[in-house]
Amino acid sequence: MARSTGSVPFDADRDVPGLIVKFGDYPLHHGGVGAIRSLGRLGIPMYAITEDRYTPAAASRYLRRAFVWPTTGTEEPERLVEGLLRIGRRIGRPTVLVPTDEEAAVLIAEHQDVLAGPFLFPRVDAKLPRRLASKQGLHELCVEHGIPSPAAAFPQSYDDIVAFAEKARFPLVAKNREAFVRRTRPAVNGTTRIATREGLLRLARDWGEHPGVILQEYLPREEAEDWIVHAYFDRDSAPLALFTGVKVRSWPPHAGMTASAYIVDNPDLADLATRFIERIGFTGIVDLDLRFDRRDGRYKLLDFNPRMGAQFRLFENEPGVDVVRAMHLDLTGRTVPAGAQRSGRRFVVENIDLPALLAYRRSGYTTPHAPARASGTELAWLAGDDPRPFFTMLARLVRPGAKHLYQLWRTNRRGSTTRSGRRPGPARSTTK
């Protein structure tokens, strides 16, 4: 069971609160709960934007106040900025912003001059977070800076897809080109594996005149491993906290958010991530997904999330610093203590790891680099010093009319149809 870190060898600024910023309707988000606990355990006053008063985040003992603000992700940026400024006035003192999704991270970057008065956040090139969150923008940056990534195509029309299908190597993967799929009906439901030319053409008929997809090289799971990097980079793009880990299970299987993962030391991966961040000049928290391709021995960058990842509480160094703590310390002028990461530590998301475990057992997939035994386990929801978010999550999960369990079942059942090329139903993006 996750528990309080206890005493830590550093002193955080308790006069500077933190605000969890999220846009859209996804109340069961364990990353926000983790950030509230992480800073709250240091005595930092914590606030959060929530869908209603009965979300797991709102139930945390470490939350001083929930600002109930239901959003959809379709609002005009000016309205969202004004809402943030209104919350800032109610808090009444400079506050560190902790975005949990791409919409929030991009909004803060693109309106940083307006938000800089009441809020603290890493200053970054205003256009960079949106480009990094875009599959096409990220691929172009990888090519520009010599960072390995899967081969990809960005069709502009159905004719482009027909021409591509004639020479493509199947299976391949289709993804939504832009990160903000909550704003419109997505072309595909997350990462979709397409097995045949006919399946691609059949699926593409529903993508409209201007397909908003990326068609990407498929890296077979039998020949690949999923790795993650979480880090915080200062104003000079130098890493003040950097962690590497291996993803053991995800939901949906092999393509979704992390269900179980371990900290595993990987100096080569840390060096790759550091070089890329330095070259593009990014500042702030990053959550990177990479796949090690055993066929050519290279780590290929799949996703760059320019914000806190939902599984960030997996990663902690010996002094007790995670990426959210590192950001708060840095933005408030404190020193960020260095130290080795706590290798072998495990992270488990209770509500999705059970179906993921069953799916992975059926597939026979294993992760060679996962430790045989965990040195410690951090649960996403259950914490001995803060149990109410766990029980609130359970209540929302099983209440009459709840869709979460059905969606988990539907996703598992849908796997074979998406692989054959049938169009999945509408869905929103998820934060990992």
VEXVEX-6252 format. One line per field, with one value per residue (C-alpha): residue number from 0; residue in three letters; chain; x, y, z. Coordinates in steps of 0.25 Angstrom, whole numbers, plus 5000, padded with zeros to 4 digits. Layout:
% residues N
num c(NUM,...);
residu c(ALA,...);
chaine c(A,...);
px c(X,...);
py c(Y,...);
pz c(Z,...);
% end
This chain:
% residues 432
num c(0,1,2,3,4,5,6,7,8,9,10,11,12,13,14,15,16,17,18,19,20,21,22,23,24,25,26,27,28,29,30,31,32,33,34,35,36,37,38,39,40,41,42,43,44,45,46,47,48,49,50,51,52,53,54,55,56,57,58,59,60,61,62,63,64,65,66,67,68,69,70,71,72,73,74,75,76,77,78,79,80,81,82,83,84,85,86,87,88,89,90,91,92,93,94,95,96,97,98,99,100,101,102,103,104,105,106,107,108,109,110,111,112,113,114,115,116,117,118,119,120,121,122,123,124,125,126,127,128,129,130,131,132,133,134,135,136,137,138,139,140,141,142,143,144,145,146,147,148,149,150,151,152,153,154,155,156,157,158,159,160,161,162,163,164,165,166,167,168,169,170,171,172,173,174,175,176,177,178,179,180,181,182,183,184,185,186,187,188,189,190,191,192,193,194,195,196,197,198,199,200,201,202,203,204,205,206,207,208,209,210,211,212,213,214,215,216,217,218,219,220,221,222,223,224,225,226,227,228,229,230,231,232,233,234,235,236,237,238,239,240,241,242,243,244,245,246,247,248,249,250,251,252,253,254,255,256,257,258,259,260,261,262,263,264,265,266,267,268,269,270,271,272,273,274,275,276,277,278,279,280,281,282,283,284,285,286,287,288,289,290,291,292,293,294,295,296,297,298,299,300,301,302,303,304,305,306,307,308,309,310,311,312,313,314,315,316,317,318,319,320,321,322,323,324,325,326,327,328,329,330,331,332,333,334,335,336,337,338,339,340,341,342,343,344,345,346,347,348,349,350,351,352,353,354,355,356,357,358,359,360,361,362,363,364,365,366,367,368,369,370,371,372,373,374,375,376,377,378,379,380,381,382,383,384,385,386,387,388,389,390,391,392,393,394,395,396,397,398,399,400,401,402,403,404,405,406,407,408,409,410,411,412,413,414,415,416,417,418,419,420,421,422,423,424,425,426,427,428,429,430,431);
residu c(MET,ALA,ARG,SER,THR,GLY,SER,VAL,PRO,PHE,ASP,ALA,ASP,ARG,ASP,VAL,PRO,GLY,LEU,ILE,VAL,LYS,PHE,GLY,ASP,TYR,PRO,LEU,HIS,HIS,GLY,GLY,VAL,GLY,ALA,ILE,ARG,SER,LEU,GLY,ARG,LEU,GLY,ILE,PRO,MET,TYR,ALA,ILE,THR,GLU,ASP,ARG,TYR,THR,PRO,ALA,ALA,ALA,SER,ARG,TYR,LEU,ARG,ARG,ALA,PHE,VAL,TRP,PRO,THR,THR,GLY,THR,GLU,GLU,PRO,GLU,ARG,LEU,VAL,GLU,GLY,LEU,LEU,ARG,ILE,GLY,ARG,ARG,ILE,GLY,ARG,PRO,THR,VAL,LEU,VAL,PRO,THR,ASP,GLU,GLU,ALA,ALA,VAL,LEU,ILE,ALA,GLU,HIS,GLN,ASP,VAL,LEU,ALA,GLY,PRO,PHE,LEU,PHE,PRO,ARG,VAL,ASP,ALA,LYS,LEU,PRO,ARG,ARG,LEU,ALA,SER,LYS,GLN,GLY,LEU,HIS,GLU,LEU,CYS,VAL,GLU,HIS,GLY,ILE,PRO,SER,PRO,ALA,ALA,ALA,PHE,PRO,GLN,SER,TYR,ASP,ASP,ILE,VAL,ALA,PHE,ALA,GLU,LYS,ALA,ARG,PHE,PRO,LEU,VAL,ALA,LYS,ASN,ARG,GLU,ALA,PHE,VAL,ARG,ARG,THR,ARG,PRO,ALA,VAL,ASN,GLY,THR,THR,ARG,ILE,ALA,THR,ARG,GLU,GLY,LEU,LEU,ARG,LEU,ALA,ARG,ASP,TRP,GLY,GLU,HIS,PRO,GLY,VAL,ILE,LEU,GLN,GLU,TYR,LEU,PRO,ARG,GLU,GLU,ALA,GLU,ASP,TRP,ILE,VAL,HIS,ALA,TYR,PHE,ASP,ARG,ASP,SER,ALA,PRO,LEU,ALA,LEU,PHE,THR,GLY,VAL,LYS,VAL,ARG,SER,TRP,PRO,PRO,HIS,ALA,GLY,MET,THR,ALA,SER,ALA,TYR,ILE,VAL,ASP,ASN,PRO,ASP,LEU,ALA,ASP,LEU,ALA,THR,ARG,PHE,ILE,GLU,ARG,ILE,GLY,PHE,THR,GLY,ILE,VAL,ASP,LEU,ASP,LEU,ARG,PHE,ASP,ARG,ARG,ASP,GLY,ARG,TYR,LYS,LEU,LEU,ASP,PHE,ASN,PRO,ARG,MET,GLY,ALA,GLN,PHE,ARG,LEU,PHE,GLU,ASN,GLU,PRO,GLY,VAL,ASP,VAL,VAL,ARG,ALA,MET,HIS,LEU,ASP,LEU,THR,GLY,ARG,THR,VAL,PRO,ALA,GLY,ALA,GLN,ARG,SER,GLY,ARG,ARG,PHE,VAL,VAL,GLU,ASN,ILE,ASP,LEU,PRO,ALA,LEU,LEU,ALA,TYR,ARG,ARG,SER,GLY,TYR,THR,THR,PRO,HIS,ALA,PRO,ALA,ARG,ALA,SER,GLY,THR,GLU,LEU,ALA,TRP,LEU,ALA,GLY,ASP,ASP,PRO,ARG,PRO,PHE,PHE,THR,MET,LEU,ALA,ARG,LEU,VAL,ARG,PRO,GLY,ALA,LYS,HIS,LEU,TYR,GLN,LEU,TRP,ARG,THR,ASN,ARG,ARG,GLY,SER,THR,THR,ARG,SER,GLY,ARG,ARG,PRO,GLY,PRO,ALA,ARG,SER,THR,THR,LYS);
chaine c(A,A,A,A,A,A,A,A,A,A,A,A,A,A,A,A,A,A,A,A,A,A,A,A,A,A,A,A,A,A,A,A,A,A,A,A,A,A,A,A,A,A,A,A,A,A,A,A,A,A,A,A,A,A,A,A,A,A,A,A,A,A,A,A,A,A,A,A,A,A,A,A,A,A,A,A,A,A,A,A,A,A,A,A,A,A,A,A,A,A,A,A,A,A,A,A,A,A,A,A,A,A,A,A,A,A,A,A,A,A,A,A,A,A,A,A,A,A,A,A,A,A,A,A,A,A,A,A,A,A,A,A,A,A,A,A,A,A,A,A,A,A,A,A,A,A,A,A,A,A,A,A,A,A,A,A,A,A,A,A,A,A,A,A,A,A,A,A,A,A,A,A,A,A,A,A,A,A,A,A,A,A,A,A,A,A,A,A,A,A,A,A,A,A,A,A,A,A,A,A,A,A,A,A,A,A,A,A,A,A,A,A,A,A,A,A,A,A,A,A,A,A,A,A,A,A,A,A,A,A,A,A,A,A,A,A,A,A,A,A,A,A,A,A,A,A,A,A,A,A,A,A,A,A,A,A,A,A,A,A,A,A,A,A,A,A,A,A,A,A,A,A,A,A,A,A,A,A,A,A,A,A,A,A,A,A,A,A,A,A,A,A,A,A,A,A,A,A,A,A,A,A,A,A,A,A,A,A,A,A,A,A,A,A,A,A,A,A,A,A,A,A,A,A,A,A,A,A,A,A,A,A,A,A,A,A,A,A,A,A,A,A,A,A,A,A,A,A,A,A,A,A,A,A,A,A,A,A,A,A,A,A,A,A,A,A,A,A,A,A,A,A,A,A,A,A,A,A,A,A,A,A,A,A,A,A,A,A,A,A,A,A,A,A,A,A,A,A,A,A,A,A,A,A,A,A,A,A,A,A,A,A,A,A,A,A,A,A,A,A,A,A,A,A,A,A,A,A,A,A,A,A);
px c(5000,5005,5008,5014,5028,5031,5042,5050,5063,5059,5050,5038,5032,5019,5015,5013,5001,4999,4987,4984,4979,4971,4961,4950,4942,4951,4948,4956,4970,4980,4991,4984,4982,4997,5001,4991,4998,5012,5012,5001,5010,5021,5011,5008,4994,4987,4975,4969,4960,4949,4937,4929,4930,4930,4943,4955,4963,4953,4952,4967,4971,4982,4973,4970,4959,4953,4949,4937,4938,4932,4939,4938,4951,4943,4943,4950,4964,4960,4949,4958,4969,4959,4954,4968,4970,4958,4962,4976,4969,4961,4974,4980,4995,5005,5002,5009,5001,5001,4995,4990,4986,4991,4980,4984,4999,4997,4988,4998,5009,5001,4996,5008,5009,4995,4996,5010,5004,4996,5003,5017,5020,5033,5034,5035,5035,5020,5018,5027,5017,5006,5016,5021,5007,5004,5008,5013,5020,5027,5031,5037,5045,5051,5055,5061,5069,5073,5064,5059,5044,5035,5034,5022,5013,5003,4992,4985,4974,4967,4975,4988,4984,4981,4995,5001,4994,5000,5014,5012,5017,5006,5002,5003,4997,4988,4987,4980,4990,4987,4986,4973,4963,4954,4951,4945,4941,4954,4957,4962,4960,4974,4985,4979,4986,4982,4986,4983,4982,4967,4965,4972,4964,4951,4954,4959,4946,4941,4952,4947,4953,4965,4969,4974,4983,4997,5000,5012,5021,5017,5027,5023,5022,5029,5041,5040,5039,5032,5040,5036,5044,5039,5047,5048,5056,5060,5061,5074,5068,5077,5070,5068,5061,5061,5056,5055,5045,5039,5024,5020,5005,4996,4981,4976,4987,5000,4994,4988,4991,5001,4995,5007,5022,5036,5047,5059,5072,5075,5087,5086,5071,5074,5084,5075,5064,5074,5080,5067,5061,5074,5073,5059,5060,5048,5046,5037,5032,5032,5026,5032,5028,5038,5039,5052,5052,5061,5062,5071,5075,5069,5059,5048,5041,5026,5020,5024,5015,5019,5013,5012,5009,4998,5008,5019,5018,5025,5038,5045,5060,5066,5064,5049,5048,5038,5036,5025,5033,5045,5036,5031,5045,5051,5040,5040,5055,5059,5070,5065,5073,5080,5080,5079,5065,5059,5061,5052,5040,5027,5014,5000,4987,4977,4965,4972,4983,4974,4968,4981,4987,4977,4979,4995,4994,4986,4996,5008,5015,5026,5036,5050,5055,5045,5051,5047,5043,5039,5047,5034,5020,5013,4998,4991,4978,4980,4989,4989,4989,4979,4969,4957,4961,4961,4947,4942,4948,4941,4928,4929,4933,4922,4910,4898,4899,4914,4921,4935,4934,4926,4937,4948,4940,4937,4951,4956,4945,4948,4963,4960,4951,4961,4972,4963,4961,4946,4944,4943,4933,4936,4945,4953,4968,4973,4985,4995);
py c(5000,5014,5022,5035,5037,5042,5052,5057,5064,5077,5089,5092,5106,5104,5118,5115,5106,5096,5096,5083,5088,5079,5081,5071,5060,5049,5049,5036,5041,5036,5045,5057,5050,5046,5061,5065,5055,5057,5072,5072,5062,5073,5083,5090,5095,5088,5092,5085,5087,5076,5071,5071,5070,5055,5052,5044,5057,5065,5054,5055,5059,5067,5076,5089,5093,5087,5097,5090,5094,5084,5086,5078,5082,5090,5103,5115,5117,5131,5126,5115,5126,5135,5123,5121,5135,5135,5123,5130,5142,5133,5126,5140,5137,5132,5117,5106,5101,5086,5082,5068,5068,5073,5084,5090,5089,5096,5106,5110,5111,5119,5129,5130,5145,5146,5135,5139,5149,5140,5127,5120,5110,5107,5117,5111,5114,5116,5108,5096,5088,5088,5083,5072,5067,5066,5052,5059,5071,5061,5052,5064,5068,5054,5055,5069,5065,5051,5044,5030,5029,5019,5021,5030,5035,5047,5045,5058,5051,5037,5037,5038,5026,5018,5021,5018,5005,5000,5000,4999,4988,4982,4981,4996,5006,5017,5028,5042,5052,5063,5061,5069,5058,5062,5074,5066,5052,5045,5037,5025,5020,5022,5013,5004,4992,4990,4976,4978,4987,4984,4987,5001,5005,5001,5008,5021,5023,5029,5038,5049,5058,5062,5050,5054,5042,5037,5023,5018,5006,4995,4990,4976,4973,4960,4968,4981,4986,4998,5008,5021,5034,5044,5056,5071,5081,5095,5108,5103,5090,5083,5071,5073,5060,5049,5035,5023,5011,4999,4997,4983,4985,4995,4996,4995,4984,4988,5001,5009,5016,5009,4999,4994,4998,4997,5007,5001,5008,5011,5021,5020,5024,5035,5040,5040,5047,5058,5060,5062,5072,5080,5081,5086,5095,5089,5094,5087,5073,5062,5048,5040,5027,5019,5005,4998,4991,4978,4977,4989,4991,5005,5013,5019,5031,5029,5040,5053,5058,5072,5071,5061,5047,5039,5029,5039,5034,5022,5030,5036,5038,5034,5048,5047,5056,5053,5061,5069,5072,5076,5086,5092,5093,5099,5110,5114,5116,5104,5094,5081,5070,5060,5045,5031,5027,5016,5004,4993,5001,4997,5005,4998,5005,4996,4998,4995,4985,4974,4973,4976,4965,4955,4960,4959,4945,4941,4947,4941,4954,4957,4968,4963,4975,4975,4971,4958,4965,4979,4987,4994,4997,5010,5008,5019,5020,5013,5020,5018,5032,5036,5025,5033,5035,5020,5018,5029,5023,5009,5016,5023,5010,5002,5012,5009,5015,5016,5013,5010,4995,4994,5002,4993,4981,4987,4991,4977,4971,4982,4978,4967,4977,4988,4979,4974,4989,4991,5005,5007,5015,5029,5031,5042,5043,5038,5043,5033);
pz c(5000,4997,5009,5013,5009,5024,5027,5015,5015,5008,5012,5002,5002,5009,5006,4991,4988,4976,4967,4959,4945,4936,4925,4921,4928,4933,4948,4951,4949,4959,4954,4960,4973,4973,4971,4982,4992,4988,4990,5001,5010,5010,5016,5003,5002,4990,4981,4969,4958,4958,4951,4963,4978,4978,4970,4977,4976,4983,4994,4998,5012,5006,4997,5003,4993,4980,4970,4963,4948,4939,4925,4912,4905,4894,4901,4895,4901,4906,4914,4920,4923,4930,4938,4943,4946,4954,4962,4964,4970,4980,4984,4987,4985,4975,4972,4965,4953,4951,4938,4936,4921,4908,4907,4920,4917,4904,4909,4920,4910,4899,4910,4919,4919,4924,4934,4940,4950,4959,4955,4955,4944,4935,4924,4910,4896,4894,4882,4886,4896,4885,4875,4884,4887,4872,4866,4854,4861,4870,4858,4850,4863,4864,4849,4851,4863,4859,4870,4866,4864,4856,4841,4839,4828,4829,4818,4814,4806,4803,4790,4799,4807,4795,4789,4803,4804,4791,4797,4812,4820,4829,4840,4843,4854,4852,4862,4863,4858,4868,4884,4885,4881,4892,4884,4872,4868,4867,4854,4862,4876,4882,4876,4865,4859,4844,4838,4824,4812,4811,4826,4824,4812,4819,4832,4824,4817,4830,4832,4824,4813,4822,4830,4844,4845,4845,4839,4847,4846,4855,4865,4869,4884,4882,4877,4886,4900,4906,4914,4920,4924,4934,4937,4941,4933,4938,4930,4924,4919,4929,4937,4952,4953,4943,4944,4935,4936,4929,4926,4929,4926,4920,4918,4907,4905,4899,4894,4906,4919,4929,4938,4944,4943,4950,4952,4944,4942,4928,4926,4910,4911,4921,4911,4899,4906,4912,4898,4892,4902,4902,4886,4886,4898,4906,4921,4931,4934,4923,4921,4910,4904,4896,4890,4889,4876,4878,4863,4861,4876,4876,4886,4877,4883,4882,4891,4897,4908,4912,4926,4938,4934,4942,4947,4952,4966,4962,4961,4973,4977,4990,4996,4993,4980,4969,4957,4963,4976,4967,4959,4972,4978,4966,4963,4978,4978,4986,4983,4977,4984,4975,4977,4971,4967,4975,4966,4966,4971,4966,4962,4961,4956,4963,4955,4942,4945,4948,4934,4928,4936,4930,4916,4917,4923,4911,4901,4908,4907,4918,4920,4922,4929,4940,4953,4959,4972,4975,4985,4989,4983,4981,4978,4970,4978,4992,5002,5017,5021,5010,5008,5003,4989,4987,4993,4984,4972,4976,4978,4964,4958,4962,4964,4956,4942,4943,4929,4934,4935,4922,4915,4920,4915,4902,4900,4902,4893,4882,4881,4870,4862,4861,4857,4845,4841,4846,4851,4866,4873,4878,4890,4897,4899,4912,4920,4923);
% end
